[in-house]
């Protein structure tokens, strides 16, 4: 692991400590980090294309920053795919439960 992540994890694990990126990054790194947070925050999952056009127009990013943005877009895509798969799985289970409930014979009951 890198020193930055190691430092962050150490702060995270220390219950008496507060997490402070200022203790882990230089002023220049903090500016770059804040820029990346701002740019990534501009991405809306329902409007990736238009948001990427806006980012490309308004921000002069370095290649590694552009790669980071595209990695985030890929992660969003994978998250949507996983969520869809889970929803399909839940829908399948609900159908199976509905089918089981329809097969139960309640004719001998007072309200059945």
N, C-alpha and C positions, 0 to 999 in steps of 0.2 A: 504494500500500500504506500501511497505517497505521504509525505510529511503533512500536507494540508489535511487530508482525510484523517490521518492518525491524530493530529491535534484536535480536530473537530470531535472525533469519537472520544478522546480523553476528556474534553470539556463536557460532552454529553453524558458520559458515564459518571462523572464527578457530581454527586448530588449537591455539594456545597458550592459548586462553580456555576457561573452564568455563561451561556454560550456567547462568545464575542468573536466575530470574524476580524475585528480590528487587531486582536492579539495574534491572529494567524496569517494575515495578509499585509502586504505593503500598501501604501496609499494608492499607488498605480494599480495594483491588483484589485483593490476595493472598487475603484472607478470602473474597471473592466467588468467586475462581477455585477455591479449595479446596472451597467449597460445591458448585460446579458439578461438579468432579471426583468428589466423594462421591456426588452425586445420579446422575450419569451411570454411575458404577460400579454402582449398584443395578439398572440395567436389565439384564435377562437376555433374550437374544434369543428364548428359548423361552417366555417368560412376560411379554410386553410389557404386556398388559392389567392383570394383577394388580400388576405392578411400578409402573405408572403410578398405579393407585389408592393404593398404599402411599406413593408420593412425594407425591401430592396431599394425603394425610392427614397426613403427618408433617412436611412442609416448607412453609413460607410463602414461595413464590417470587414474584418480580416477573414481570411479563408477558414481558419480554425473556428471562428465564431459562426460563420455560415454553416460549417459542418455540424456544429453543435445544434443549431436551429433545425437542420434537416434530421438530425438524430432525434430531436424532440418530436418532430412531425411523425417520424416512424414509430416512436413509442406510443403516440396518441393513436395511430392507426392500429397498432397491436392491441392496445387497451380496448378500443371499440370492437375489434374482432373477438377478443376474449369475452367482453360483456355480451355480445350477440350470442356467442356459443353458450354462455351460462343461461341466458334468457331462453334459448331454444331448449336447453336441458330442463329448465324449470317448467316450461310449457308442456314438454313431454311427460313430466311427472304429474302435472295437473290433469292432463288428459287421462293418464292411467288411473288416477284417483277418481275422476268423474266416471270412468268406465266401471270401476269397482263399486261405486255408490249406486250406479244404475242397475247392477246385477244383484243387489241385495233385495231379497223378498220381504217386504214389509206388509204384505196383504193380511197377515193374521194380527196385526196391531190395531189399536183403537183409531189412530190417525193415518194408518198406512194404506 
